[in-house]
Amino acid sequence: MSIFNLFGRRRSPEELARILTEKIAKSAFAFFRQNNFREEIKFNQIAQVEQDRIFNELVATGICLAILMFETMSNLTQKKKKDYAVEFYQELIIELYSRYGNWLRELGTEEKFASLWKDLIEMRVKEYQKDFREHRKEFPSELKANPWISICSIGCLYHIRRGKPKDKDDLFILILRWVKSVAIEISKQTLSSLSL
């Protein structure tokens, strides 16, 4: 297995999980601060706790996207009998489940809040996998190989809107664009550096 950063040094699954998690969180915060996003969620009219919940949904969506993308890569490489890559992806996935909570602990967040993250991410990943299985036939063939951008975008919209999205919801387009940008960043940080 050879996974290199810009200096040619191997990246461990732990290191990649840290890099991805921090980039996802920073991207979520930048998106959360965009005026058009705030207008759509009526930011100035909602309580701080609701603002926090919405930000947390963005972070969870980005991390779930990474996990689901790497599960897909693990499954594809498993079919090609590349055990070293499968092992790397599986270790990376395990790290991604817990990395954000660990980072919050490092930043001084109370344990009762930091410990919730792994469970939240596990719950969302299972939900998104179930949604895909239930609606797989509805997906165009070009999206079936890696449908996670659409699935995560739809899920994020539903959670932000508390299960009540608007017809032709403009927030969905904003979320979809953001999730696509996160997928590109995930790819830049990892998939493009794989030499299998």
C-alpha positions in Angstrom: 0.0 0.0 0.0 1.4 3.4 -0.9 -0.5 6.4 0.2 1.6 9.6 0.1 1.2 13.2 1.1 2.9 15.9 -0.8 6.3 15.1 0.8 6.2 11.4 -0.1 5.6 10.2 3.4 3.0 7.5 4.0 -0.3 8.7 5.5 -1.9 6.5 8.1 -5.6 6.0 8.2 -5.6 8.0 11.5 -3.8 10.9 9.8 -6.1 10.9 6.8 -9.1 10.8 9.0 -7.8 13.8 10.9 -7.1 15.8 7.8 -10.5 14.9 6.2 -12.5 15.6 9.4 -10.9 19.0 9.9 -11.4 19.9 6.3 -15.0 18.8 6.4 -15.7 20.8 9.6 -14.1 23.9 8.2 -16.0 23.6 4.9 -19.2 23.1 6.9 -18.5 26.2 8.9 -17.8 28.3 5.7 -21.0 27.0 4.1 -22.9 27.7 7.3 -21.7 31.3 7.2 -22.8 32.0 3.6 -25.5 34.6 3.4 -27.7 32.6 0.9 -27.6 29.6 3.2 -28.5 31.7 6.3 -31.4 33.3 4.4 -32.8 29.9 3.5 -32.7 28.7 7.1 -33.9 32.0 8.4 -30.8 32.2 10.6 -31.7 35.4 12.4 -35.1 34.1 13.4 -34.0 30.8 15.0 -32.6 30.2 18.5 -28.9 29.5 19.1 -29.6 25.8 19.8 -31.3 25.4 16.4 -28.4 27.1 14.7 -26.0 24.7 16.4 -28.2 21.7 15.4 -28.1 22.8 11.8 -24.3 23.3 11.8 -24.0 19.8 13.4 -26.1 18.3 10.6 -23.7 19.8 8.0 -20.7 18.3 9.8 -22.4 14.9 10.1 -23.4 15.0 6.5 -19.8 15.6 5.3 -18.4 12.8 7.6 -21.1 10.4 6.4 -20.3 11.2 2.8 -16.6 10.4 3.4 -17.5 7.1 5.2 -19.9 6.1 2.4 -17.4 6.9 -0.3 -14.7 4.9 1.3 -17.1 2.0 1.9 -17.8 2.0 -1.8 -14.0 2.1 -2.6 -13.5 -0.7 -0.1 -16.1 -2.8 -1.8 -14.7 -2.1 -5.3 -11.1 -2.9 -4.3 -12.3 -6.1 -2.5 -13.7 -7.3 -5.8 -10.3 -6.7 -7.3 -8.6 -8.7 -4.5 -6.5 -5.8 -3.3 -6.4 -6.7 0.4 -4.0 -4.0 1.4 -6.3 -1.3 0.0 -9.4 -2.8 1.6 -7.6 -2.9 5.0 -6.6 0.7 4.6 -10.1 1.8 3.7 -11.6 -0.2 6.6 -9.2 1.4 9.1 -9.9 4.8 7.6 -13.7 4.3 8.0 -13.3 3.2 11.6 -11.2 6.4 12.3 -13.7 8.6 10.6 -16.5 7.4 12.8 -14.8 8.6 15.9 -12.4 11.4 14.8 -14.8 14.4 15.1 -15.7 13.5 18.6 -12.0 13.0 19.5 -11.2 16.3 17.9 -13.9 18.0 20.0 -12.4 16.5 23.1 -9.0 17.8 22.1 -10.5 21.3 21.8 -12.0 21.0 25.3 -15.6 20.1 24.5 -17.4 18.4 27.4 -17.4 14.6 27.2 -21.2 14.4 27.2 -21.3 16.3 23.9 -18.2 14.8 22.3 -19.3 11.3 23.0 -22.6 11.7 21.0 -20.9 12.1 17.7 -19.9 8.5 17.0 -23.5 7.4 17.6 -24.9 10.2 15.5 -22.6 9.4 12.6 -23.4 5.6 12.8 -27.1 6.4 12.9 -26.9 8.7 9.8 -24.7 6.2 7.8 -27.3 3.4 8.5 -30.1 5.8 7.5 -28.4 6.8 4.3 -27.6 3.2 3.4 -31.2 2.2 4.0 -32.5 5.1 1.9 -30.3 4.0 -0.9 -31.5 0.4 -0.8 -35.1 1.5 -0.7 -34.8 4.0 -3.6 -32.0 2.3 -5.6 -34.3 1.7 -8.6 -35.2 5.4 -8.8 -31.6 6.4 -9.3 -30.3 7.0 -12.8 -27.7 4.4 -13.8 -24.9 6.9 -13.7 -25.5 7.6 -10.0 -25.9 4.0 -8.9 -22.1 3.3 -8.6 -21.6 6.2 -6.1 -25.0 7.7 -5.2 -23.8 9.2 -1.9 -23.7 12.8 -3.0 -27.4 12.7 -3.8 -28.3 10.6 -0.8 -26.4 12.7 1.7 -27.7 16.0 0.2 -31.3 14.8 0.4 -30.8 13.5 4.0 -29.1 16.7 5.0 -32.1 18.7 3.7 -34.6 16.6 5.5 -32.7 16.9 8.8 -32.2 20.6 8.5 -35.9 21.1 7.6 -36.9 18.6 10.3 -38.5 16.3 7.7 -40.6 19.1 6.0 -38.7 20.3 3.0 -40.5 22.8 0.7 -41.5 21.9 -2.8 -38.6 22.9 -5.1 -36.6 23.8 -2.0 -33.8 26.2 -2.9 -31.9 25.0 0.1 -31.5 21.6 -1.6 -29.5 23.2 -4.5 -27.2 24.9 -2.0 -26.7 21.7 0.0 -26.1 19.7 -3.2 -23.5 22.1 -4.4 -21.8 22.1 -1.0 -21.8 18.2 -0.7 -20.3 18.0 -4.3 -17.5 20.3 -3.2 -16.9 18.2 -0.1 -16.7 15.0 -2.3 -14.2 16.8 -4.5 -12.1 17.7 -1.5 -12.3 14.2 -0.1 -11.1 12.9 -3.5 -8.3 15.5 -3.7 -7.0 14.5 -0.2 -7.2 10.8 -0.6 -8.2 9.1 -3.8 -5.9 11.0 -6.1 -2.9 10.1 -3.8 -3.5 6.4 -4.0 -1.1 4.3 -5.9 -2.4 0.8 -5.8 
